[in-house]
Each structure stands twice: as structure tokens, then as C-alpha cells.
């Protein structure tokens, strides 16, 4: 049970260090593309790096095996009852931590499935307008403007033609750069590492 807890702690520490570097060095940079790939890479790196065993760096504790001790039969025969070992407090604490982690994972997974279901319902029930490389769906003020995959959800309410043109160009950039993949990777990361939110 300790190994998964070690993994979670190590992964969180790696993510914290990578985000600290981002905040202190890269956050002020104007190159959005580099920042995008760095942040995606930070999540992936923090998830994968603790899985790698480095032979020259070992901080994991080694449990020495104890040799079985044979007692003198006279002493052993005097023992008449053996009590069941009680569950230790630390093991109970780890069990509680494991339960909390799994509960959070299940909640985040359910929320992710609900978001996907709502998005699919929105796409199915939509009226498409315009022709082009992507499908435009008017939200009529019910939702803000956003894009996902090849779909552009456009809130056209109270917008001038020039504002709509600028908004569409902005969302086209998101579609061309496939930012939907970034969102999916971030959502999957949030499911397993929900405690880092």
C-alpha cells in the first residue's frame, strides 16, 4: 500500500518543482506555444518520472528480511494462546487515505463523463450554420463562445460584426492548433491527480 502513496507524493513533488520553474522563469515569456508544450509536458513528466527507477539514486526504504528464529521447545510449549494481531494505527490511516483517493478519483471520473455526455448532447441537438473546415453552432447566449475539436460554439448575442469576426478568428486558432487535445490531457490528469487542484 505504501508504494502507491510513494508514487503520489513523488509525482506531486515533481509537478510542484516543474510548476515552480514555470512560474519563476517561463510565465512571463510571450511564446505561448512553448508554454503550452511545457505545461502539457510537466503533467506527463510528473506522472511518468516516479515510475522510473534510477539505479544510482535510491531513496526507497529497503525492508530487510528477518531470519526465522527457532525457539526452544520448552519455551514454545508454555505459550498456550495466540492473540490476533491488532490492526495498527498507521495501516488504518493508510487505508483511510486510499479510500479518500479512490473516492476522489471516482468523483472526478463521473464529472468527466458527465461533461463529455453534455458535449455530445449539445452537438447532437445543434443547428449548424456556415460552411468551412469546422462546424459552427450558435448558442444564442445560452453558452459562452468556445471550441472543441472541429466544432465552434458561437455566442453571437450582443456582438458587432467586427467583434464576431475577431472571436471567430481566435477560436479558429484553437481549432487549428488542436487545443481540444490539451483539454482532454488536462482532464485525464485531473482524474488521477485530483488532489493537486
Helices and strands as residue ranges (DSSP letters): H 2-21, I 22-26, H 32-48, G 49-51, H 73-78, H 89-124, E 128-129, E 135-138, E 146-148, E 151-154, H 161-176, H 179-192, G 194-196
